[in-house]
Amino acid sequence: RERDYGIFGFVNALALAHGLLNLLLYMTPQYGAIAIYSILRSMKWSAFTEFINKRYPLQHIGRLLGTTNVIVAIFGLVIYPIDALSEHHFDSSYVPANAF
């Protein structure tokens, strides 16, 4: 169980670094955010899958992973209204969207 806290702590630290780099308006931090995101995306799903595997019976894993993928996809659709809001109301500045 202690290893779980280390993995989730590392993933949370990467997510925080990614979010902070996204808030900076210069190009170099944006490249750093892309690099962190490429690592972060696979680490999030690896940590989540390990969490599911340890805490739920094997016969429920497929249903749990499928349900969470649908939920993540639905939340992923929120990007389109946020993009339109940033483009039309914030003069194409994505800082408010990234802060949200």
N, CA, C and O of each residue as an XYZ file, in Angstrom:
400
protein
N       0.820     -1.198      0.000
C       0.000      0.000      0.000
C       0.864      1.263      0.000
O       0.464      2.279     -0.567
N       2.038      1.214      0.625
C       2.897      2.392      0.636
C       3.370      2.732     -0.772
O       3.564      3.902     -1.101
N       3.553      1.721     -1.593
C       3.983      1.957     -2.969
C       2.904      2.717     -3.739
O       3.220      3.532     -4.606
N       1.633      2.454     -3.429
C       0.535      3.172     -4.079
C       0.645      4.667     -3.835
O       0.456      5.462     -4.756
N       0.949      5.058     -2.603
C       1.056      6.478     -2.293
C       2.210      7.107     -3.063
O       2.106      8.250     -3.508
N       3.291      6.386     -3.221
C       4.421      6.905     -3.984
C       4.080      7.097     -5.449
O       4.443      8.108     -6.049
N       3.381      6.125     -6.027
C       3.001      6.221     -7.441
C       2.013      7.367     -7.643
O       2.182      8.179     -8.553
N       0.978      7.437     -6.797
C      -0.002      8.504     -6.944
C       0.616      9.867     -6.640
O       0.245     10.863     -7.260
N       1.542      9.921     -5.706
C       2.231     11.177     -5.414
C       3.056     11.657     -6.600
O       3.064     12.844     -6.924
N       3.751     10.720     -7.245
C       4.551     11.076     -8.417
C       3.657     11.536     -9.567
O       3.970     12.518    -10.240
N       2.560     10.843     -9.792
C       1.623     11.228    -10.854
C       1.018     12.595    -10.551
O       0.882     13.419    -11.455
N       0.655     12.849     -9.297
C       0.111     14.151     -8.929
C       1.145     15.257     -9.094
O       0.802     16.358     -9.525
N       2.410     14.984     -8.759
C       3.468     15.985     -8.943
C       3.657     16.298    -10.429
O       3.831     17.459    -10.799
N       3.625     15.279    -11.276
C       3.718     15.516    -12.718
C       2.529     16.320    -13.224
O       2.692     17.213    -14.054
N       1.340     16.010    -12.731
C       0.140     16.746    -13.153
C       0.221     18.210    -12.720
O      -0.177     19.103    -13.467
N       0.729     18.449    -11.534
C       0.887     19.817    -11.054
C       1.918     20.570    -11.898
O       1.693     21.720    -12.278
N       3.039     19.925    -12.188
C       4.062     20.557    -13.032
C       3.500     20.850    -14.418
O       3.758     21.915    -14.978
N       2.738     19.920    -14.971
C       2.121     20.123    -16.285
C       1.173     21.316    -16.260
O       1.207     22.150    -17.164
N       0.339     21.405    -15.251
C      -0.604     22.514    -15.139
C       0.093     23.853    -14.973
O      -0.307     24.846    -15.581
N       1.128     23.882    -14.156
C       1.854     25.137    -13.955
C       2.577     25.581    -15.221
O       2.588     26.769    -15.543
N       3.168     24.655    -15.930
C       3.836     25.016    -17.184
C       2.844     25.501    -18.232
O       3.178     26.355    -19.054
N       1.632     24.966    -18.212
C       0.601     25.419    -19.143
C       0.179     26.859    -18.877
O      -0.260     27.552    -19.794
N       0.304     27.311    -17.647
C      -0.096     28.674    -17.319
C       0.908     29.724    -17.788
O       0.565     30.900    -17.903
N       2.134     29.311    -18.056
C       3.150     30.265    -18.513
C       2.947     30.571    -19.983
O       2.617     29.686    -20.772
N       3.144     31.815    -20.343
C       2.805     32.276    -21.686
C       3.948     32.168    -22.694
O       3.792     32.594    -23.838
N       5.075     31.618    -22.301
C       6.217     31.509    -23.206
C       6.231     30.145    -23.870
O       5.625     29.194    -23.377
N       6.929     30.061    -24.991
C       6.908     28.835    -25.782
C       7.712     27.698    -25.126
O       7.288     26.544    -25.174
N       8.841     28.004    -24.528
C       9.687     26.951    -23.938
C       8.951     26.163    -22.850
O       9.013     24.934    -22.856
N       8.250     26.832    -21.907
C       7.487     26.037    -20.922
C       6.387     25.191    -21.560
O       6.051     24.125    -21.044
N       5.829     25.651    -22.667
C       4.802     24.872    -23.347
C       5.384     23.567    -23.899
O       4.734     22.523    -23.852
N       6.609     23.636    -24.420
C       7.274     22.402    -24.877
C       7.529     21.463    -23.700
O       7.391     20.246    -23.821
N       7.902     22.042    -22.564
C       8.084     21.224    -21.365
C       6.780     20.585    -20.920
O       6.766     19.438    -20.472
N       5.678     21.329    -21.043
C       4.364     20.786    -20.676
C       3.990     19.627    -21.592
O       3.412     18.638    -21.141
N       4.319     19.747    -22.873
C       4.032     18.652    -23.810
C       4.842     17.410    -23.440
O       4.324     16.294    -23.460
N       6.115     17.616    -23.102
C       6.964     16.481    -22.724
C       6.442     15.804    -21.459
O       6.383     14.577    -21.381
N       6.065     16.611    -20.475
C       5.528     16.043    -19.233
C       4.205     15.331    -19.499
O       3.948     14.267    -18.935
N       3.367     15.909    -20.353
C       2.075     15.305    -20.647
C       2.230     13.939    -21.312
O       1.456     13.020    -21.044
N       3.231     13.812    -22.177
C       3.422     12.519    -22.845
C       3.766     11.421    -21.836
O       3.383     10.266    -22.020
N       4.471     11.774    -20.797
C       4.789     10.812    -19.737
C       3.594     10.657    -18.796
O       3.249      9.551    -18.379
N       2.975     11.785    -18.477
C       1.887     11.800    -17.505
C       0.697     10.960    -17.952
O       0.100     10.250    -17.142
N       0.353     11.033    -19.218
C      -0.834     10.320    -19.707
C      -0.717      8.806    -19.472
O      -1.650      8.179    -18.971
N       0.410      8.240    -19.830
C       0.563      6.798    -19.622
C       0.713      6.455    -18.144
O       0.255      5.401    -17.701
N       1.348      7.334    -17.383
C       1.508      7.058    -15.948
C       0.166      7.107    -15.222
O      -0.075      6.315    -14.311
N      -0.709      8.032    -15.622
C      -2.026      8.109    -14.977
C      -2.806      6.818    -15.184
O      -3.386      6.273    -14.245
N      -2.814      6.331    -16.426
C      -3.581      5.113    -16.701
C      -2.927      3.892    -16.069
O      -3.625      2.968    -15.649
N      -1.614      3.874    -15.995
C      -0.927      2.748    -15.336
C      -1.244      2.716    -13.847
O      -1.547      1.661    -13.289
N      -1.173      3.881    -13.210
C      -1.472      3.943    -11.776
C      -2.941      3.609    -11.514
O      -3.266      2.915    -10.550
N      -3.818      4.105    -12.374
C      -5.244      3.833    -12.196
C      -5.544      2.348    -12.380
O      -6.299      1.766    -11.602
N      -4.958      1.739    -13.401
C      -5.180      0.313    -13.643
C      -4.646     -0.527    -12.485
O      -5.272     -1.511    -12.089
N      -3.494     -0.142    -11.944
C      -2.968     -0.859    -10.787
C      -3.898     -0.709     -9.589
O      -4.119     -1.667     -8.848
N      -4.436      0.475     -9.402
C      -5.392      0.716     -8.315
C      -6.623     -0.183     -8.466
O      -7.062     -0.805     -7.499
N      -7.175     -0.249     -9.673
C      -8.360     -1.093     -9.926
C      -8.027     -2.562     -9.709
O      -8.802     -3.289     -9.087
N      -6.880     -3.005    -10.217
C      -6.502     -4.421    -10.103
C      -6.351     -4.864     -8.660
O      -6.683     -6.003     -8.330
N      -5.860     -3.992     -7.794
C      -5.624     -4.371     -6.403
C      -6.888     -4.335     -5.552
O      -6.959     -5.033     -4.540
N      -7.873     -3.553     -5.929
C      -8.993     -3.314     -5.035
C     -10.311     -3.966     -5.441
O     -11.249     -4.013     -4.645
N     -10.389     -4.462     -6.655
C     -11.652     -5.037     -7.121
C     -11.411     -6.435     -7.669
O     -10.319     -6.731     -8.153
N     -12.428     -7.303     -7.598
C     -12.283     -8.666     -8.118
C     -12.057     -8.664     -9.631
O     -12.480     -7.756    -10.346
N     -11.388     -9.693    -10.081
C     -10.999     -9.805    -11.485
C     -12.196     -9.753    -12.429
O     -12.084     -9.202    -13.524
N     -13.331    -10.308    -12.036
C     -14.483    -10.344    -12.939
C     -15.100     -8.959    -13.170
O     -15.903     -8.808    -14.090
N     -14.753     -7.941    -12.365
C     -15.315     -6.602    -12.526
C     -14.367     -5.626    -13.215
O     -14.757     -4.492    -13.493
N     -13.144     -6.033    -13.494
C     -12.140     -5.098    -14.021
C     -12.546     -4.542    -15.384
O     -12.433     -3.337    -15.608
N     -13.009     -5.379    -16.285
C     -13.409     -4.906    -17.611
C     -14.532     -3.884    -17.541
O     -14.496     -2.865    -18.230
N     -15.524     -4.157    -16.712
C     -16.653     -3.231    -16.565
C     -16.195     -1.910    -15.943
O     -16.624     -0.840    -16.376
N     -15.327     -1.980    -14.930
C     -14.846     -0.762    -14.281
C     -13.997      0.082    -15.237
O     -14.163      1.301    -15.299
N     -13.102     -0.552    -15.973
C     -12.272      0.194    -16.918
C     -13.113      0.775    -18.048
O     -12.868      1.902    -18.478
N     -14.090      0.034    -18.530
C     -14.975      0.546    -19.577
C     -15.799      1.725    -19.100
O     -15.944      2.717    -19.815
N     -16.341      1.622    -17.892
C     -17.146      2.714    -17.335
C     -16.299      3.965    -17.137
O     -16.729      5.066    -17.484
N     -15.118      3.808    -16.591
C     -14.272      4.985    -16.386
C     -13.818      5.588    -17.711
O     -13.679      6.808    -17.805
N     -13.586      4.780    -18.726
C     -13.229      5.329    -20.037
C     -14.369      6.148    -20.617
O     -14.130      7.191    -21.226
N     -15.605      5.694    -20.440
C     -16.756      6.463    -20.918
C     -16.868      7.780    -20.158
O     -17.124      8.822    -20.761
N     -16.680      7.742    -18.854
C     -16.753      8.963    -18.046
C     -15.657      9.949    -18.460
O     -15.919     11.144    -18.598
N     -14.447      9.460    -18.654
C     -13.346     10.326    -19.093
C     -13.650     10.915    -20.468
O     -13.358     12.086    -20.710
N     -14.222     10.136    -21.360
C     -14.565     10.640    -22.699
C     -15.633     11.728    -22.619
O     -15.564     12.717    -23.348
N     -16.608     11.554    -21.746
C     -17.653     12.580    -21.590
C     -17.049     13.873    -21.056
O     -17.361     14.956    -21.551
N     -16.186     13.764    -20.045
C     -15.525     14.969    -19.537
C     -14.589     15.574    -20.580
O     -14.366     16.785    -20.579
N     -14.048     14.757    -21.456
C     -13.190     15.263    -22.523
C     -13.932     16.143    -23.506
O     -13.316     16.974    -24.173
N     -15.235     15.979    -23.612
C     -16.036     16.816    -24.500
C     -16.181     18.244    -23.991
O     -16.597     19.128    -24.740
N     -15.846     18.479    -22.740
C     -15.940     19.822    -22.164
C     -14.945     20.775    -22.820
O     -15.117     21.992    -22.749
N     -13.917     20.241    -23.451
C     -12.891     21.094    -24.056
C     -13.460     21.981    -25.156
O     -12.959     23.087    -25.359
N     -14.481     21.540    -25.866
C     -15.015     22.327    -26.975
C     -15.702     23.609    -26.521
O     -15.435     24.659    -27.106
N     -16.575     23.585    -25.508
C     -17.115     24.869    -25.035
C     -16.051     25.755    -24.389
O     -16.112     26.978    -24.509
N     -15.077     25.151    -23.704
C     -14.008     25.945    -23.108
C     -13.178     26.609    -24.201
O     -12.776     27.764    -24.059
N     -12.920     25.891    -25.287
C     -12.188     26.460    -26.411
C     -12.950     27.635    -27.025
O     -12.359     28.678    -27.307
N     -14.244     27.473    -27.232
C     -15.050     28.556    -27.794
C     -15.091     29.757    -26.849
O     -15.013     30.903    -27.292
N     -15.213     29.495    -25.564
C     -15.219     30.571    -24.573
C     -13.895     31.326    -24.580
O     -13.881     32.557    -24.541
N     -12.789     30.601    -24.629
C     -11.470     31.241    -24.649
C     -11.266     32.059    -25.906
O     -10.704     33.154    -25.858
N     -11.716     31.537    -27.019
C     -11.505     32.231    -28.292
C     -12.344     33.496    -28.406
O     -11.864     34.507    -28.919
N     -13.588     33.457    -27.939
C     -14.492     34.582    -28.158
C     -14.545     35.581    -27.006
O     -14.785     36.766    -27.237
N     -14.328     35.134    -25.784
C     -14.494     36.027    -24.643
C     -13.187     36.419    -23.966
O     -13.161     37.376    -23.192
N     -12.125     35.715    -24.237
C     -10.845     36.034    -23.607
C      -9.787     36.403    -24.635
O      -8.594     36.270    -24.361
N     -10.193     36.858    -25.799
C      -9.275     37.292    -26.865
C      -8.257     36.210    -27.216
O      -7.065     36.494    -27.338
N      -8.705     35.018    -27.372
C      -7.891     33.851    -27.735
C      -6.803     33.525    -26.722
O      -5.808     32.887    -27.065
N      -6.983     33.955    -25.482
C      -6.061     33.610    -24.412
C      -6.569     32.352    -23.721
O      -7.720     32.291    -23.287
N      -5.704     31.353    -23.624
C      -6.108     30.090    -22.995
C      -5.698     30.010    -21.535
O      -5.853     28.963    -20.906
N      -5.176     31.100    -20.986
C      -4.783     31.096    -19.576
C      -5.985     30.838    -18.663
O      -5.863     30.021    -17.750
N      -7.155     31.498    -18.859
C      -8.298     31.168    -18.000
C      -8.749     29.707    -18.148
O      -9.144     29.077    -17.167
N      -8.692     29.180    -19.358
C      -9.078     27.774    -19.567
C      -8.100     26.835    -18.882
O      -8.512     25.835    -18.294
N      -6.817     27.140    -18.948
C      -5.826     26.289    -18.282
C      -5.905     26.409    -16.771
O      -5.635     25.446    -16.054
N      -6.273     27.586    -16.282
C      -6.420     27.765    -14.836
C      -7.654     27.041    -14.323
O      -7.705     26.637    -13.161
N      -8.662     26.875    -15.201
C      -9.872     26.189    -14.832
C      -9.595     24.717    -14.741
O     -10.497     23.936    -14.437
